[in-house]
Amino acid sequence: MSQYSHHAFRLTGLVFVASLLAACGSEQPAPVNGLQLPDFTGLVEHAGPAVVNISAMPAATAKRRPQAEQERGQGPGNQFPGSQFEDLFKRFFDQEENPLPPHGAPRGAIPRPALGSGFIISDDGYILTNNHVVGEEGKIIVKLSDKRQLVAELVGADSYSDIALLKVDANDLPTVKIGDVNKLKVGAWVVAIGSPFGFETSVTAGIVSAKRRSLAGDQYVPFLQTDVAINPGNSGGPLFNLNGEVVGVNSQIYSRSGGYQGVSFAIPIDVAMGVVKQLRENGQVQRGWLGVQIQEVNRELAESFGMERPEGALVAQVIKDSPAEKAGFAAGDVIVEFDGKPVGSAAGLPPLVGLTPVGETAKVVVLRNGKRKNINVEIGQLDDDKQINARKKPKVDKLGLTLSKLGKAEREELNIKSGVRVDQVKPGPAQRAGVRAGDIIVAVGNQPVNDAKALRKHLHAAKGPVAMLLRRDGNPLFLALDPNP
């Protein structure tokens, strides 16, 4: 390297270091691609005091819910196995979570409390959190930002939405502002405040990854998906937009390790506040019930129904004496719109129905025989004994087709007027469609199937994929079969 090159290299390095020091010393973060990164300090200062820490000690005889077990089972001692920090963190959390037992009793005899977060929604002491944080009946302690610890009363809880409403005896408390989740866009910045692993008033930030996300076992909540770091202890805490308004209640993470792995979920605040309103007024939550068993519309079924693309919720069965039956719904209808809101998939229908007030008339648009049809239905009330699997996913195996006549006793048992039994499946169109041995084919398109001859006649007349209605293990199921692929 020449002397000139050497001096030029040193000068370039000094300029880089000076620029780096200037950026580190500035109060505002450096622009990225011409855009200024958000500053969350004002939001945290203003909204932070309304966020609380919650510890719920279960009653001696109460059984914790599985979610709560996971919540309180993830302590910092579990995050550093074999390291020099393991004993330190374990001791610290044992002291915080496990008070010393009565004299002579073995350590661990007292149940450990579930730790979580919450936020104050009214200055007279109403607090919103997750149902799985408070668990079964027991003592609930709320720690405020000013270090006061108050015993909370459980006003009500709803397991389906995972929302619980607490009340403490206090006034003039700081409160959060409720935002409009409908104005929240994918990609927008959001901030979570909570107590991960018991570390109070911890702040994490990220963006909204998706909206109206459906999770297994939570068919009544259209979750917000974010990449905000959420860990055990954050549950029940608020998710803020940049205006400092709550847009969600942090509830779940997707993780194989038990800790944050880049995907977290929050209950939309409009869903949560709807539950809160009913808990305050009635002490329980009523959900709308339509009375249909539905499944997803895949590409083959969409083609068989003459649809341009897969969308909506396919009605596989109409429950007897249900609002849907009274309104005139039929198996084979594809629900594409519910009360003015599009139904993009089968998973999108249950939250819309569940949030509809009982007794209200909803306007539903279905596709029937390739044409749009409007149906008005008075929504009923969902009871525990009316729970059905609203998202039946057809299991497609590489099986295939020999038929036998269905006996009268079998038809009466299944409450059907027609049908043929599949005894064996061979390579061919039926195998590719997913038909199984033991299936009962009830109809092809809108035509009932009384015997093997009628089935083959209907299939032969088809010019493309056709929808077949089956009974599998007693449950209705549509499959699209193309007899001339």
Secondary structure, 3 states (H helix, E strand, C coil): CCHHHHHHHHHHHHHHHHHHHHHHHCCCCCCECCECCCCCHHHHHHHHHHEEEEEEEECCCCCCCHHHHHHHCCCHHHCCCCCCCHHHHHHHHHHHHCCCCCCCCCCCCCCCCEEEEEEECCCCCEEEEEHHHHCCCEEEEEECCCCCEEEEEEEEEECCCCEEEEECCCCCCCCCEECCHHHCCCCCEEEEEECHHHCCCEEEEEEEEEEEEEECCEEEEEEEEECCCCCCCCCCCEEECCCCEEEEEEEEECCCCCCCCCCEEEEEHHHHHHHHHHHHHHCCCCCEECCEEEEECCHHHHHHCCCCCCCCEEEEEECCCCHHHHHCCCCCCEEEEECCEECCCHHHHHHHHHCCCCCCEEEEEEEECCEEEEEEEECEECCHHHCCCCCECCCCCCCCCEEEECCHHHHHHHCCCCCEEEEECCCCHHHHHCCCCCCEEEEECCEECCCHHHHHHHHHHCCCCEEEEEEECCEEEEEEECCCC
